[in-house]
Amino acid sequence: MEGCNYEVFLSFRGPDTRTGFTDHLYIRLTDAGVRTYRDDEDLRVGEEIGPDLLGAIEQLKISIPIFSKSYASSKWCLKELAQMVECRKRKGQVIMPIFYHVEPSEVRYQTGRYSEALLVHENKKREDDESIRKWRAALNEVGRLKGWDIENVANRFQLTFSTLLSRHFFIRHEGQLVKEVVTKVLSELKKEYLVVTDFLVGVDDYVKEVERMLGTNTDDVKIVGIHGMGGIGKTTLAKVVYNKLSRDFAGCCFLADVRETSHSKGIVFVQNQLISNLSKKAHPGINSKDEGIMAIEERFSSKKVLILLDDVNEKDQLTALLGRRSCFGLGSRILITTRKVNVLREFGVKLTYLVGGLDPERSLQLFSMHVFRSDHPPIEKMEQSREIVKIAQGLPLTLEVMGSTLSICGQRKEMWDDYLVKWKKGHIEGIGSKLMISYEELDSNQRQIFLDIACLFHEYDKNMVIYMWRDCGLCPIQSLEVLQVMSLIKIGEDNKMWMHDQLKDLGREIVSQESGGELDKQSRLWNHNDTLEMLLRENVTPRSSERANIPLWSIEM
């Protein structure tokens, strides 16, 4: 066991189960990605368990003793069992016993063959009395633990006497037992557990709502789409739900950044990832999208799976990865995160959840966690903290970036004041690149309208400008719909268009960069003083002002 890099330890009596049940279990665990050590007594040297093996057992997370008819006749197996019990007491190691054609009571009370085997050890003086006492105590303790009994697995089915006598029957239900053990091991190890931020604030209600939509107690296939603007917390929410559900699924798959990966490496690469993760095997070598769709439908049509597809931006990606909605087994659950709710609609996803920003109090709590590692700022920092939180407008990504920045810079008031002035102007490093992804998804008409709203028409009634956009050939009705479904703008009941400050800052930064920072070359001017300066400098008339998109009605004289 060099390196002690194993997770599960199999303790068994070779002649009873080595070439059958134990071998089957070992292969299935290994295929599932579980680092499994099986101790084969035929390969042992000497009578004593070496210190390396004893030390390695201590590092393992799970031990699985397979109690067969002659298990207790091996003092090596009994020493391993005693070590497992010791590790369970001292380190909380999990023991999952399997009773292979042996009654749990026979192990617990050392009756029948187990009684005979222990008497042989005592009579032959193979070990001192203290060691045998520990063996008996270990058998008693582990015999009381909840585990698996091959006979109970068999009894779940309608059986005839002739069926019970057939070798085929036991082989078939040994396979069922192995499947149950592997599922339980994966659950205990949390092999599918995804890493989420240490600072979770305000997600409990969202998680409960998504879980309600998934309906975890039903057997049909459920798909839930989680959508919202970039940085709002879609992936975090989906990961928390995924982690809570993963223990109930043997087949789980999380595909991160589907948009980026499919664009950079191709959708076939992503299909291979999905198939490999669900089958627990290496890349199967799918060569085309259609071949991948067929393989997914054929391999997993009867398998209950949990899938999280993160940051999807095209319907074709969903078609390639999910095929027909019914191509997964009953009870399957699928989570999709996206910035574009229309992608979900086009694919036929009926259950969708819009992630909104945090309210002021939760925003303050999240910011405080990143800066002070506590739920609230200290009294002397409360006023500045509240001012900073207002800038973020409930966007978790912004709160994280600002909080992390200040945690590094220290607590000096002057430093905080400098950052506050900077951030009020919209210069928050690390935000733009995240939000830029959504902008790059827009076509040319949609980009022009996005920039117009960011620079000029925030909180304007859409009916005041929609005719201008139509005259410019920008297809405003369709473009505004796209901006809404991508969570880039909101249009209230009063028809006013609203955009998050971080998105406004992004739009204005784009316009500024396009002109090389030269004011007279900017396509849009939003600062009243700059606009007035340009009008006075160039003696601009209402007609010539069209060149620079200067809205004369917005100038404050």
N, C-alpha and C positions, 0 to 999 in steps of 0.2 A: 504493500500500500504506500509506496514511495510518494512523497509529496502531500499525502493526506488530502487529496483533492477530490474525494468522493462525497456523495450526499446520502447514499442509501447503502446499508450493509445487509446482505442476505446470509443468514446462518441456517445451515441445513445438514441433514445426514445424507451423504453421497449415495449410498446404495439404494436409498428409498426414492429419491426425487431428482437426482442430478440430471439424468438424461430425459426427463419428462417435464414435470411441472416447473421445477426450478429453472431449467433451461429456457422454457417458454416465458416465464416471468422476467428473467434477466434480459432476454432479447427485447421484449416489449418495453421494459423500462429504458433500456439503452436507446431504442428507436425513438422514444418520447423525449430524448435529450437529458435523461436523468443519469448522472454519473454514479454507476452502481458497482459495488464490489461484492463478489461472491466468493466465499471462503470454501475451497474444495479440500477436504481432508486428505484426499489422495496425494495432494501436492505438498503436504506438510512435512517438515523435517523435525524430528524429535518429538518429545511428549509435552513440552511446555509451550504456551502461547508466548511469542516473543514480545518484547517491549514495544516494537514498532507497531504491531497489530493492536495491542492494548491502547496505545496512544492514539492510533488512527480511529478506533471505535469511539473514543472520546470526542473527536472532531466531527463525527457524522451527525446529521440531523435526524435521520430515521434509521431504526434497526428493525428488520423483519425476520423473526425466528419462524421457521417452518417446522412445526411440530408433527413429525411423522412417527410411525410405530417404533422405530429404533433410535429416535433422536436422543433419548436419555442414556442409551448404552454408550454414547461417545462422551468421554469426559471433556474432550476439546469443545464440543457443542455446549456442554454445561458451563464450562469456564467462560465461554463467550456470552452466554445468557446472564451469568452473574455480573459480568462487566457491563452489559447493557443496563441492568437494573441499577447498578451503581451510578452510571451516567445519567440515568433518568432522575435519580434522587438529587444529584449534585448539579447537573447542567440542564435539566429539563428535556433531555433527549426523548423523542417520540418512539414508542415501541408499538408495532402493528403485528400482532401474532396471527399466524395462519394455522388452523387445525386441520391437518391433512389426514383424513380417515382416522382421526383420534378425537375423542370427546374432550371438550375443555375441562370437564370435571376430572378426567383421568390425569391431566397435567396439573390441575389445581391441587388435587388431593393425593397425587402420586399413587394411583391405583393401577391394577393390571400390569401391563408391560413396564410402565414407568416405575412402579413399586419394585418389580423384579430387577430392573436395571440398577436402581440405586442400592439394592441389597448386594448385588454382585460387586459394586464399587466398594461398599463397606467391608465385605468379607475378604476381598483380595487386598485390602489396605492400600488401594491405589492413591488415596488422598487422606489427609488428616480429618478428624471429626469436624473441625471448624469449616473446612472447605465444603464438606458434604452438607453441613447445616446451611451454608450460603446457597448451595445448589437447590436444596429443598425450598428455602425461602423465595428464591428467584422463580422457581416453577410455580409456587403458590401465587406470587404476585402477578406474574405475567398471565397465568391461567385465568385470572379474574378480569383481565383487560378485555375490552371490546375488540373483537377481531373478525376473522372470517372462518367459517366452518364449511368445508366442501359439501358435507351432507346437507346443511341447511340451504345452500345454493341449489342443490338438486331438488330439494323438497318444495321449492317454489313453483315447480311445474307439475302438471297432471301426469302421473306416471303409472305404468303397468308394471307388474312384477317382472315380466320378461325384459322390459326396458331397463329396469334397475340392474339387471344382471349383465347388460351388454357393455362391452368395453367402449363402444362408440359413445354411449351416453355419458360416461365419466369424462372422456376426452372433450366432448362438446361443452360440458358444464365447468370443466377446468378452465376452458377458454373464457367463459363468462366470469369466473372468479378472477382470473388474471386481469381482465378489463376493469373490474371494480377496484382491484388493488391499485392499478396504474392511475386511475382517476383520482383515488383518494391521496395517493402519494403526490401527484401534481398539485392537488388542492393544498396539501400541507406545506409543500415547498413554495407554493405561490409562484410557480414557474412563469406564469403569464402576468405577474404584477408589474405595472408600469410605474415609472418614476414620475411623481408630480411635485410641484413646488412645496416647500416646507410651510409656506404661509397661505393657507386656505382660508378665505374669508367670504362669507355670504353664499357659499355654494350648496349648503344643505337643502334649502328649499328647491333649488334648481334640480338637484340630484333626485329628490323625491318625485318631482313632477315628471322627469324623464323616465324614472323607474315605473311610475304609474302608466305612462304611455306604452312602455315595453310590455307591461302585463306579464310579469315573470311566472305566473301560475297557469298560463295557457300553453297549449301545445302547438298553436299555429306559428308560422314564421312572421316575425315582427321586424320592421325597419323603421328607425327613427332618424330624421335628419336634424342636425343642430346647426343653426346658421346665425350669422351676425358679422359685424365689421371686424377687420383685423385688429388683434390685440385685446378683444373683448373677453376672452376666456373660454372660447368654444372647446379647444383641445383639452384644457384642464378639466372642464366639466365632463367631457366624454371619457377621459382617462379615469376619473373617480368612479363613474358608473361602471366602466369596464372592469376595474379592479374589484368592485363589489360583486359583480356577476361571475367573474372568471372561475371561481372555485367550483361552480356547478357545471362547467363544461370541460370535457377532455380535449376538445379541439378548439383552440383559440388563435386568433391572428390579429396583430396590430400592424397596420401599414402607415407609416409616417410620411408626410409630405408627398402625397400621391401626385399632386399637381407638378411639383418640381421633379420628382423621380421619373414620372412618365414622359416629361418633356426632355429631360437630359439623357435618360437611358432607354426610353421606349416603354410602351404599355406591356409588351411581352415580358420584359424584365419584372415588372410589378406582378404580372400573372404568375410567373415562376415563384416569386416570393410568397404569394398567397398559397399556392399549392404545396410548397415546401413546408411552410409553417403549419398548415392544417394536417398534413400527412406525416410530419415529423421526420422528413427525409430530405436528402440533398436535392438541389435543383433538378427537376425531371427532364429538362431540356425541351421545353415547348418552343416551337420555332415561329409560330404565327398567332395573331390575335384569335382567329377563328378556332385554331387548334386548342388554344388555351381555354376558350369558352366551353368547348366540348369536353375537355379534360375536367374542368371544374364541375360541370353538370354530372358527368359520369362518376366521378370519384366521391362526391360529397352529397349526392341526392338523398341518402339515407342517414347522413351524419349530422348530429346536433352540434352546431358550432356557434361560437361568439366571434364576431368580426368588428373591428373598428377601422374605418377608412378615413384618414385624416387629411383635410385640405383638398377636397375634390373640387374641380372647377369645370368639368365637362361631362355631359351625359354619357358620351362614349366610354369614359373611364368606368362608370358604373356598369354599363352593359358588358364591358370586357371582364370585369371582376366579379360581378354577381349574376350575369346571365339572366335567365328568367327568375322571377322572384321565388318560384317554388323549387329552385334547384338545390336547396339545402334541406336537411332533415327537419322533421317536426320539432318544435321547441327552439329553433335557431333564433338568435338575436343579432341584429346588424345595426351599428351606429355609424353615421356619416357626418363629418363636419365640413362645412363649406361657407364661403362668403356669398354665394349666389344661390338664393332660394329657388330660382327658376330651374336650376339643374335638378333639384329634387322633384319639382313639379313635372318636368319633362320625363323623368324616369318613372313617375307614378307613385312617388313616396307620399302617402297620405298623412303621416304623422310627422309634424315638424315643430321645432321649438326654437324661438328667437331668444338669443341671449342678450340681455340688456346690461347697461352699466350699473355700477354700484351706487347706492345712495350715499349722501355726504358722510354719515356716521361710519358706514362700512368702509368707505374710501379712506377715512382717517385711520381706521383700525389697520387696514392693509398697509398703508404708508408707514404707520408707526412700527409695524412688525419688521419692515425692511430697514428702517433707520435705527430703531431703539431696541428691537427684539422684544417688544412688549405691545399690549393692546392699545395703549394710549401714550401720547407724548408727555414728557414732563411738563409741569406748569409753565416753566420759563420758555418752552418751545411751542406752546399750544397755539398762540396767535399766528406765528410764522407757518406752522404746520397747516393750519386751516386755509391760509392764503394759497399755499402750494397745492393743497388738495383741490381747491376750486379750479385751478388750471387744468387738472387732469380730466375733469368732468366725468368721473366714474369709470374711466378706462383703466383696467387693471395693468396693462402693459406700461402705460405712462407712469402710474403710481409706483410700479416696481423699479423702473429706470430711475426716476427721481429719488426714490427712497434709497436705492442702492448707491447712487452717486453721493448722496449726503452722508451715508454711513461711512464712506471712505474718506470724505473730506473733513470730517470732524464736526464739532459742535459750536464753533465760533460764530457769533451772530453776524459779523461782517461777511463771512463766507456765505452764509445762508442768504443774506440780503443781495449779494452779487448774483447768486444763482436765481433768486426770485425775479430780479430785474431781467436777467437773460431769458428765463423761461416764459415770462409774460410776453416777450417778443416772439416766442415760438421756437426758440432754438433748443430743442431737447434731443441730444444725440441718442441714436439707437431706435428712434421711433419711426423716422421717415422711411427707412428701408422696408420695414414691416408693412406700412400702409401703402408704399409704392406698388406692392404686388397687385393690389386691387385696381389701382390706376392703370397699370399696364394691361389689364384684362379688357379695358374699354376700347371701342372702336373710335375713329377720329371724331365723329359727331358727338359721341358721349363724352369724350375728353374735353371738347370745347365747352360744352354745357357745364361739365364739372368745374372747369377753371373759371367760367363766368360766375357760377354760384359762390365759389371759394373767394373770388376777388371782389365781386360786386353785388351779388343778389342774395346774400344770406339774410333770411327772415323777410324776404320780399314775397308778395303774393305772386304765385306762378302765372296768374292771368295777366299780370302787368308786363311780362317779358316773353311769354310763350309765342306771341305774334312776331316779335323780333326774331326769335330763333327760327320760326317757320319761314320767314322771309329770307333768312340766311341759308335755308336748305338743310337745317340740322335735325330734322325729324324729332321735334321736342317731346311729343307724347310718348313715343317709344323709348327715347333716351332717358326721360325722367323715370319711366317704369324700371328700366335697367338699373339706374342709380339707386332706386329704392330697394329693389330685390337684392342688391349687393351691399345694402346697409351703408351706402355712402352718403345718402341724404334721407331725411324724413319730410313728409308733407302732411301737415296737421289738418284738422277739420276746417280750419280757417283758410286753407290753401297756401299757407306760408311755408316756404322751404327752409329747412333747418339743416345745418351741417356741423359736425363736431369740430371744435377748435383745432384739434390736431390735424384734421383733414383740410381745414381752411389754410392752416400754415403750410401744409404740404403743397396745396395748389398754388399758393403765392410763391413758394420757393421754386416751383417748377417754372413759373412765368419769369421770375427773376433770373434763373439760370439760363433760360432760353435767350435772354437778351444780353447775356454776359455781364449782368449787373449794371448795364447802362440804362438809365431811366428813360432817355428819349427813344430807346428801341423796344421798350416793353410793350407787349400787346394789350396789356390792361394796367390801369392805375387805380389803386384803391385808397391810397392816402390822400386826403383832401388837400393838404398843403402841396404835395407833389403834383397833383392835378392842376392846381391853380398856378404853380410855377411853370408847368409846361404850357398852359394857355397863354400866360403873360410873355413867356420867352419867345414863343413862335407865333404870337398873335393869331391863335387858333380860332377859327369860326366854327359855328355849329356843324357846317358841312365837313370841314377839314378834320374835325374832332373824330369823325367816324374812323379815320385811319388808325387811331390809337384806342378805339373803344372807350372813349372818355364819356361817362354818363354825366352830362352837364347838370342834370337835376340833383346830383348827389353832392355838388360842391357847396361847401359852407362859406359864405362870403362874410 
